[in-house]
């Protein structure tokens, strides 16, 4: 993975010193909250309902064991013994004291981590496919490009005060595991007819109160032009993006109102001015960054097949975990393991300090020191020898992280919601927990098959409800929580925005409503191979409305 | 009825204002404002506490008396008072001597 050079170290160290001074001055009353707030936000410090919250960047979701151990240390020493992995591959600590944050940032810097640009109207953490470097279907590893974008965008003076926050995602395969079409810029690595590497460029996607699927504005952007073309997009946005209305300030609104064709024309015009200039990436520089992400050398482990076969015979739970949480690797002796942070009845994305330490140990022993955070709030060990899968499973059982539910209905994405978040209107976590308990039976979950259920506690959609096969949006109506259901959303290469199915449900009705939807699907699917999303796309909402609302639906 | 709440500057903890002891994590001894004068008084206390950097985000919130206990009207404020509703051992507010409102 990427290692800081001298410049990076000096930069982060200076930033920690600067913010430490700002915190000291704030605590001494030398600067007001109005003066301090924009400074703390630039360093990832929010004030939530109960306490300050620190959001730590995990660039493109890649961690090593030492980094995960520091996160565990922070959770234990400065927080309440846990952290929360987010849909942007970051981690949030929910309870740090402001006075401790300088020490936390110093600890983070010791393992090349920071919280810079995890808030504010700047380019945020660049996210990527969590199976980068491991996926069998990958054209190229997206992380070197994410790292190039990170270096370019970090405290970029021109793009530090954008009209609104800006999110970029990169995927290295045709199968989109990074939800690129709901990002401000989505980059998909591809090759042209001559076999050269480049990107399909999507722009203007996003969720929030106005969900819009990104438009592809360029079929093939050569890799050397990554920064010049991205700069051109940012300049058009920075110039024309609305600053008068926060709700219309994202690039998706600009692209939508300008029209994708005209927007692309403006980008091309700007690009023509700068593409031959200093932003043109020298091949040697790209390859140098690429070397940081060189895959570990994976020794041949041909004993995997027989080991797995035997272990499956010996242990049914292991077999279930193998079927659900283990993904094909480009090397047939290896596999990628999903560590579900969605134990039945647990808080999606939460992890305790001791679990973090144990996973760091497992990654070191069996996983070539690599850990990934997925935007679906799980951890991934991208390179595990198939021959070691049973040992990894047994180690996960010891820390209760062996739940075999990846991509099933209890693998729920949920934002922190009103239990923590100052923006939320309704709770997300208890809804996720209740649904998880209702569908706890693994046989039932596996019968239902792939089902992406995503919950947001407000319209900002951190829980990605718009692209859930089943989405749940919590709102406040007449002082009470109400949950609106959307169906048919998807955040992959066939991205779609879910349809609102009808009136919302009270907290004590929502789990029943989800069960009704699932039962309706089971009743109408063609066979077990027709996933929920496929069935919904085939039949549309009518049957689900009828099941949920009965005669009410007919009248409406 | 209203009460005055804020987050403490140094650690962000949820605090309420009580005439007897100033800002505290204890909800049960919070000062109630039942009329315009009392409300204005609390508001002024909140502004002053923000200005002297004791607390941030001072706010007057609506409360009601339910079966003798003072309870915040909005769920948001009840969660601020009780800690996250999903935690069996909730937040900072759940110290041994803290009595949960409602």
Interface residues (C-beta under 8 A of the other chain):
Chain A: X26 X27 X29 X32 X33 X47 X48 X49 X50 X51 X52 X80 X95 X96 X97 X98 X99 X347 X418 X419 X420 X427 X429 X430 X433 X476 X479 X480 X481
Chain B: X7 X9 X10 X11 X12 X13 X14 X50 X52 X53 X56 X57 X73 X74 X75 X76 X79 X80 X83 X84 X85 X86 X87 X91 X92 X93
